[in-house]
Amino acid sequence: MNGITYFYEDFYGCTASIHQRKDGSCLLTMRLPNGDLYKQKDYSSLRNARVALGRMTEGTARPTGRKEC
């Protein structure tokens, strides 16, 4: 297993995923409703990635699923 991926969707239809690696670092990927990449950035922890997600979506992101890879 390479880690866990958390999926989110906000009020505007944008989707996001946070891939948590085994070492604890995370990759946040956000996409617009049409599928275009909006932002992709590495964070040192899951908490930091979730804070950034909340700021970018104005607190409207809701979890939609989780997958262990």
A tleap script that builds the chain and sets N, CA, C and O, in Angstrom:
source leaprc.protein.ff14SB
mol = sequence {
  NMET ASN GLY ILE THR TYR PHE TYR GLU ASP
  PHE TYR GLY CYS THR ALA SER ILE HIE GLN
  ARG LYS ASP GLY SER CYS LEU LEU THR MET
  ARG LEU PRO ASN GLY ASP LEU TYR LYS GLN
  LYS ASP TYR SER SER LEU ARG ASN ALA ARG
  VAL ALA LEU GLY ARG MET THR GLU GLY THR
  ALA ARG PRO THR GLY ARG LYS GLU CCYS
}
set mol.1.N position { 0.835 -1.186 0.000 }
set mol.1.CA position { 0.000 0.000 0.000 }
set mol.1.C position { 0.876 1.243 0.000 }
set mol.1.O position { 1.890 1.309 0.695 }
set mol.2.N position { 0.463 2.232 -0.796 }
set mol.2.CA position { 1.216 3.471 -0.905 }
set mol.2.C position { 0.662 4.578 -0.034 }
set mol.2.O position { 1.319 5.609 0.115 }
set mol.3.N position { -0.505 4.416 0.543 }
set mol.3.CA position { -1.098 5.451 1.368 }
set mol.3.C position { -2.603 5.475 1.236 }
set mol.3.O position { -3.218 4.536 0.732 }
set mol.4.N position { -3.188 6.574 1.701 }
set mol.4.CA position { -4.634 6.747 1.690 }
set mol.4.C position { -4.964 8.009 0.916 }
set mol.4.O position { -4.275 9.021 1.048 }
set mol.5.N position { -6.016 7.954 0.107 }
set mol.5.CA position { -6.468 9.124 -0.634 }
set mol.5.C position { -7.865 9.496 -0.154 }
set mol.5.O position { -8.761 8.652 -0.118 }
set mol.6.N position { -8.048 10.759 0.213 }
set mol.6.CA position { -9.329 11.289 0.659 }
set mol.6.C position { -9.888 12.169 -0.457 }
set mol.6.O position { -9.152 12.952 -1.056 }
set mol.7.N position { -11.178 12.044 -0.737 }
set mol.7.CA position { -11.827 12.793 -1.805 }
set mol.7.C position { -12.843 13.771 -1.217 }
set mol.7.O position { -13.537 13.454 -0.251 }
set mol.8.N position { -12.921 14.966 -1.813 }
set mol.8.CA position { -13.818 16.020 -1.352 }
set mol.8.C position { -14.490 16.685 -2.541 }
set mol.8.O position { -13.972 16.655 -3.657 }
set mol.9.N position { -15.660 17.291 -2.292 }
set mol.9.CA position { -16.344 18.104 -3.292 }
set mol.9.C position { -16.942 19.306 -2.581 }
set mol.9.O position { -17.454 19.182 -1.468 }
set mol.10.N position { -16.877 20.474 -3.222 }
set mol.10.CA position { -17.422 21.667 -2.588 }
set mol.10.C position { -18.740 22.086 -3.218 }
set mol.10.O position { -19.229 21.458 -4.157 }
set mol.11.N position { -19.294 23.146 -2.689 }
set mol.11.CA position { -20.599 23.660 -3.101 }
set mol.11.C position { -20.633 24.049 -4.577 }
set mol.11.O position { -21.671 23.925 -5.226 }
set mol.12.N position { -19.515 24.514 -5.106 }
set mol.12.CA position { -19.448 24.991 -6.482 }
set mol.12.C position { -19.198 23.878 -7.498 }
set mol.12.O position { -19.228 24.136 -8.701 }
set mol.13.N position { -18.955 22.656 -7.047 }
set mol.13.CA position { -18.721 21.532 -7.943 }
set mol.13.C position { -17.261 21.193 -8.141 }
set mol.13.O position { -16.938 20.247 -8.858 }
set mol.14.N position { -16.371 21.947 -7.519 }
set mol.14.CA position { -14.941 21.632 -7.602 }
set mol.14.C position { -14.653 20.379 -6.786 }
set mol.14.O position { -15.271 20.153 -5.746 }
set mol.15.N position { -13.718 19.571 -7.256 }
set mol.15.CA position { -13.337 18.362 -6.540 }
set mol.15.C position { -11.907 18.487 -6.054 }
set mol.15.O position { -11.101 19.217 -6.631 }
set mol.16.N position { -11.603 17.770 -4.993 }
set mol.16.CA position { -10.259 17.790 -4.428 }
set mol.16.C position { -9.922 16.404 -3.909 }
set mol.16.O position { -10.804 15.631 -3.533 }
set mol.17.N position { -8.638 16.106 -3.897 }
set mol.17.CA position { -8.172 14.861 -3.296 }
set mol.17.C position { -6.906 15.159 -2.513 }
set mol.17.O position { -6.073 15.969 -2.919 }
set mol.18.N position { -6.785 14.486 -1.384 }
set mol.18.CA position { -5.580 14.571 -0.560 }
set mol.18.C position { -5.012 13.171 -0.473 }
set mol.18.O position { -5.634 12.273 0.095 }
set mol.19.N position { -3.826 12.985 -1.039 }
set mol.19.CA position { -3.157 11.685 -0.995 }
set mol.19.C position { -2.129 11.727 0.128 }
set mol.19.O position { -1.136 12.450 0.049 }
set mol.20.N position { -2.378 10.942 1.177 }
set mol.20.CA position { -1.470 10.884 2.322 }
set mol.20.C position { -0.483 9.744 2.119 }
set mol.20.O position { -0.876 8.583 2.008 }
set mol.21.N position { 0.788 10.080 2.072 }
set mol.21.CA position { 1.824 9.070 1.873 }
set mol.21.C position { 2.196 8.419 3.199 }
set mol.21.O position { 1.794 8.888 4.264 }
set mol.22.N position { 2.959 7.344 3.127 }
set mol.22.CA position { 3.343 6.609 4.336 }
set mol.22.C position { 4.199 7.438 5.282 }
set mol.22.O position { 4.157 7.229 6.494 }
set mol.23.N position { 4.985 8.390 4.739 }
set mol.23.CA position { 5.852 9.205 5.592 }
set mol.23.C position { 5.101 10.355 6.258 }
set mol.23.O position { 5.695 11.112 7.027 }
set mol.24.N position { 3.798 10.499 5.975 }
set mol.24.CA position { 2.982 11.529 6.601 }
set mol.24.C position { 2.767 12.757 5.741 }
set mol.24.O position { 1.872 13.552 6.032 }
set mol.25.N position { 3.549 12.941 4.699 }
set mol.25.CA position { 3.353 14.091 3.821 }
set mol.25.C position { 2.130 13.858 2.940 }
set mol.25.O position { 1.692 12.722 2.760 }
set mol.26.N position { 1.584 14.940 2.395 }
set mol.26.CA position { 0.350 14.855 1.616 }
set mol.26.C position { 0.460 15.664 0.335 }
set mol.26.O position { 1.187 16.655 0.267 }
set mol.27.N position { -0.275 15.225 -0.676 }
set mol.27.CA position { -0.388 15.938 -1.944 }
set mol.27.C position { -1.845 16.345 -2.118 }
set mol.27.O position { -2.730 15.495 -2.214 }
set mol.28.N position { -2.088 17.662 -2.158 }
set mol.28.CA position { -3.429 18.196 -2.362 }
set mol.28.C position { -3.589 18.530 -3.831 }
set mol.28.O position { -2.778 19.263 -4.395 }
set mol.29.N position { -4.642 17.990 -4.464 }
set mol.29.CA position { -4.950 18.252 -5.861 }
set mol.29.C position { -6.376 18.763 -5.946 }
set mol.29.O position { -7.306 18.108 -5.475 }
set mol.30.N position { -6.549 19.942 -6.549 }
set mol.30.CA position { -7.884 20.516 -6.721 }
set mol.30.C position { -8.184 20.663 -8.201 }
set mol.30.O position { -7.320 21.052 -8.986 }
set mol.31.N position { -9.424 20.348 -8.578 }
set mol.31.CA position { -9.858 20.458 -9.970 }
set mol.31.C position { -11.152 21.260 -10.059 }
set mol.31.O position { -12.004 21.198 -9.173 }
set mol.32.N position { -11.278 22.011 -11.145 }
set mol.32.CA position { -12.480 22.793 -11.417 }
set mol.32.C position { -13.600 21.859 -11.861 }
set mol.32.O position { -13.335 20.701 -12.184 }
set mol.33.N position { -14.855 22.338 -11.885 }
set mol.33.CA position { -15.972 21.472 -12.295 }
set mol.33.C position { -15.816 20.871 -13.692 }
set mol.33.O position { -16.354 19.795 -13.953 }
set mol.34.N position { -15.095 21.536 -14.596 }
set mol.34.CA position { -14.905 20.986 -15.941 }
set mol.34.C position { -13.729 20.014 -16.016 }
set mol.34.O position { -13.466 19.457 -17.082 }
set mol.35.N position { -13.019 19.799 -14.912 }
set mol.35.CA position { -11.930 18.829 -14.862 }
set mol.35.C position { -10.539 19.406 -14.985 }
set mol.35.O position { -9.559 18.675 -14.844 }
set mol.36.N position { -10.422 20.710 -15.247 }
set mol.36.CA position { -9.109 21.335 -15.364 }
set mol.36.C position { -8.424 21.397 -14.000 }
set mol.36.O position { -9.073 21.604 -12.974 }
set mol.37.N position { -7.105 21.213 -14.005 }
set mol.37.CA position { -6.325 21.285 -12.769 }
set mol.37.C position { -6.279 22.720 -12.280 }
set mol.37.O position { -5.912 23.621 -13.034 }
set mol.38.N position { -6.648 22.944 -11.022 }
set mol.38.CA position { -6.647 24.277 -10.431 }
set mol.38.C position { -5.396 24.480 -9.589 }
set mol.38.O position { -4.728 25.506 -9.715 }
set mol.39.N position { -5.069 23.515 -8.729 }
set mol.39.CA position { -3.905 23.648 -7.858 }
set mol.39.C position { -3.437 22.269 -7.430 }
set mol.39.O position { -4.241 21.365 -7.202 }
set mol.40.N position { -2.116 22.124 -7.323 }
set mol.40.CA position { -1.520 20.889 -6.819 }
set mol.40.C position { -0.309 21.275 -5.995 }
set mol.40.O position { 0.593 21.950 -6.493 }
set mol.41.N position { -0.278 20.850 -4.724 }
set mol.41.CA position { 0.803 21.253 -3.836 }
set mol.41.C position { 1.047 20.195 -2.773 }
set mol.41.O position { 0.123 19.520 -2.321 }
set mol.42.N position { 2.312 20.062 -2.382 }
set mol.42.CA position { 2.704 19.154 -1.300 }
set mol.42.C position { 2.610 19.863 0.042 }
set mol.42.O position { 2.915 21.050 0.152 }
set mol.43.N position { 2.183 19.119 1.065 }
set mol.43.CA position { 2.117 19.631 2.423 }
set mol.43.C position { 2.789 18.628 3.346 }
set mol.43.O position { 2.873 17.442 3.029 }
set mol.44.N position { 3.270 19.107 4.492 }
set mol.44.CA position { 4.016 18.242 5.399 }
set mol.44.C position { 3.125 17.343 6.244 }
set mol.44.O position { 3.599 16.347 6.790 }
set mol.45.N position { 1.838 17.676 6.364 }
set mol.45.CA position { 0.938 16.848 7.168 }
set mol.45.C position { -0.480 16.912 6.610 }
set mol.45.O position { -0.807 17.786 5.807 }
set mol.46.N position { -1.309 15.978 7.044 }
set mol.46.CA position { -2.707 15.936 6.633 }
set mol.46.C position { -3.442 17.167 7.151 }
set mol.46.O position { -4.293 17.723 6.456 }
set mol.47.N position { -3.123 17.584 8.340 }
set mol.47.CA position { -3.779 18.762 8.917 }
set mol.47.C position { -3.513 20.005 8.076 }
set mol.47.O position { -4.437 20.772 7.804 }
set mol.48.N position { -2.276 20.215 7.665 }
set mol.48.CA position { -1.937 21.378 6.846 }
set mol.48.C position { -2.671 21.340 5.507 }
set mol.48.O position { -3.130 22.375 5.026 }
set mol.49.N position { -2.784 20.168 4.907 }
set mol.49.CA position { -3.485 20.038 3.632 }
set mol.49.C position { -4.973 20.323 3.805 }
set mol.49.O position { -5.577 20.962 2.943 }
set mol.50.N position { -5.568 19.868 4.886 }
set mol.50.CA position { -6.990 20.113 5.123 }
set mol.50.C position { -7.270 21.581 5.425 }
set mol.50.O position { -8.314 22.102 5.033 }
set mol.51.N position { -6.357 22.250 6.115 }
set mol.51.CA position { -6.506 23.686 6.360 }
set mol.51.C position { -6.470 24.444 5.035 }
set mol.51.O position { -7.294 25.329 4.803 }
set mol.52.N position { -5.521 24.102 4.167 }
set mol.52.CA position { -5.426 24.751 2.857 }
set mol.52.C position { -6.683 24.487 2.027 }
set mol.52.O position { -7.179 25.387 1.349 }
set mol.53.N position { -7.195 23.270 2.078 }
set mol.53.CA position { -8.418 22.928 1.359 }
set mol.53.C position { -9.580 23.779 1.870 }
set mol.53.O position { -10.366 24.293 1.073 }
set mol.54.N position { -9.693 23.928 3.160 }
set mol.54.CA position { -10.762 24.747 3.733 }
set mol.54.C position { -10.677 26.196 3.317 }
set mol.54.O position { -11.701 26.833 3.069 }
set mol.55.N position { -9.477 26.723 3.238 }
set mol.55.CA position { -9.315 28.117 2.823 }
set mol.55.C position { -9.637 28.302 1.348 }
set mol.55.O position { -10.243 29.306 0.973 }
set mol.56.N position { -9.248 27.363 0.514 }
set mol.56.CA position { -9.488 27.498 -0.921 }
set mol.56.C position { -10.958 27.295 -1.290 }
set mol.56.O position { -11.426 27.848 -2.285 }
set mol.57.N position { -11.687 26.511 -0.502 }
set mol.57.CA position { -13.095 26.242 -0.807 }
set mol.57.C position { -14.029 27.042 0.094 }
set mol.57.O position { -15.239 26.817 0.082 }
set mol.58.N position { -13.493 27.957 0.860 }
set mol.58.CA position { -14.280 28.790 1.774 }
set mol.58.C position { -15.080 27.956 2.761 }
set mol.58.O position { -16.164 28.360 3.183 }
set mol.59.N position { -14.552 26.791 3.134 }
set mol.59.CA position { -15.193 25.939 4.124 }
set mol.59.C position { -16.349 25.113 3.621 }
set mol.59.O position { -17.068 24.524 4.428 }
set mol.60.N position { -16.562 25.041 2.304 }
set mol.60.CA position { -17.712 24.309 1.772 }
set mol.60.C position { -17.371 22.892 1.324 }
set mol.60.O position { -18.265 22.168 0.886 }
set mol.61.N position { -16.110 22.469 1.417 }
set mol.61.CA position { -15.723 21.121 0.977 }
set mol.61.C position { -16.279 20.074 1.940 }
set mol.61.O position { -16.184 20.210 3.160 }
set mol.62.N position { -16.861 19.027 1.357 }
set mol.62.CA position { -17.408 17.920 2.142 }
set mol.62.C position { -16.772 16.624 1.653 }
set mol.62.O position { -16.570 16.458 0.450 }
set mol.63.N position { -16.453 15.704 2.561 }
set mol.63.CA position { -15.853 14.437 2.151 }
set mol.63.C position { -16.830 13.593 1.340 }
set mol.63.O position { -18.015 13.508 1.663 }
set mol.64.N position { -16.313 12.968 0.281 }
set mol.64.CA position { -17.144 12.095 -0.554 }
set mol.64.C position { -16.667 10.653 -0.545 }
set mol.64.O position { -17.407 9.760 -0.959 }
set mol.65.N position { -15.459 10.407 -0.088 }
set mol.65.CA position { -14.967 9.036 -0.063 }
set mol.65.C position { -13.525 8.951 0.355 }
set mol.65.O position { -12.861 9.954 0.618 }
set mol.66.N position { -13.054 7.703 0.408 }
set mol.66.CA position { -11.687 7.433 0.823 }
set mol.66.C position { -11.255 6.138 0.172 }
set mol.66.O position { -12.060 5.220 0.007 }
set mol.67.N position { -9.982 6.058 -0.200 }
set mol.67.CA position { -9.484 4.862 -0.887 }
set mol.67.C position { -8.075 4.571 -0.395 }
set mol.67.O position { -7.239 5.470 -0.323 }
set mol.68.N position { -7.814 3.311 -0.057 }
set mol.68.CA position { -6.468 2.884 0.305 }
set mol.68.C position { -5.797 2.326 -0.935 }
set mol.68.O position { -6.315 1.412 -1.577 }
set mol.69.N position { -4.637 2.882 -1.270 }
set mol.69.CA position { -3.934 2.453 -2.478 }
set mol.69.C position { -2.747 1.591 -2.104 }
set mol.69.O position { -2.021 1.126 -2.982 }
savepdb mol mol.pdb
quit
